[in-house]
Amino acid sequence: MELTTETLKMARIAGMGYAEAADAMTVAVRGFKLEMSEAQHITDVYSEVAAISASDTQELATAMSKTASSAASVGMSFENTTAMIATMVNYSAPCAA
């Protein structure tokens, strides 16, 4: 039940559909071998990083779906990988002139 609640919360925060949010949650859990009980932490990390960067939760989750297994295989944590993705999004975002 906790996983469903957190997935719904992520979907609402990110403006994603439930299926997209469920996929994003699954990528994080499986990619980094996290426990399902860490769903709130996953939502919190995505939300916090999106709030302090030029990225949004959906961008972070999409990029994570492409990098999670590679990042985990070289020992990176979910948190560090999310931060690195946000950094790349920040540098690729167009600057206001």
ChimeraX attribute file (.defattr): number of C-alpha atoms within 10 A of each C-alpha:
attribute: neighborCount
match mode: 1-to-1
recipient: residues
	/A:1	7
	/A:2	12
	/A:3	15
	/A:4	12
	/A:5	12
	/A:6	22
	/A:7	26
	/A:8	19
	/A:9	17
	/A:10	28
	/A:11	21
	/A:12	13
	/A:13	15
	/A:14	19
	/A:15	14
	/A:16	16
	/A:17	13
	/A:18	16
	/A:19	12
	/A:20	17
	/A:21	24
	/A:22	18
	/A:23	15
	/A:24	24
	/A:25	24
	/A:26	17
	/A:27	21
	/A:28	23
	/A:29	19
	/A:30	14
	/A:31	21
	/A:32	19
	/A:33	12
	/A:34	15
	/A:35	10
	/A:36	15
	/A:37	13
	/A:38	16
	/A:39	22
	/A:40	17
	/A:41	12
	/A:42	23
	/A:43	22
	/A:44	14
	/A:45	18
	/A:46	25
	/A:47	19
	/A:48	14
	/A:49	20
	/A:50	20
	/A:51	12
	/A:52	10
	/A:53	13
	/A:54	17
	/A:55	20
	/A:56	20
	/A:57	26
	/A:58	21
	/A:59	17
	/A:60	22
	/A:61	23
	/A:62	14
	/A:63	17
	/A:64	21
	/A:65	17
	/A:66	12
	/A:67	16
	/A:68	22
	/A:69	18
	/A:70	13
	/A:71	17
	/A:72	16
	/A:73	11
	/A:74	8
	/A:75	10
	/A:76	15
	/A:77	15
	/A:78	22
	/A:79	13
	/A:80	12
	/A:81	18
	/A:82	24
	/A:83	19
	/A:84	13
	/A:85	18
	/A:86	24
	/A:87	16
	/A:88	12
	/A:89	18
	/A:90	14
	/A:91	10
	/A:92	10
	/A:93	11
	/A:94	9
	/A:95	7
	/A:96	4
	/A:97	3
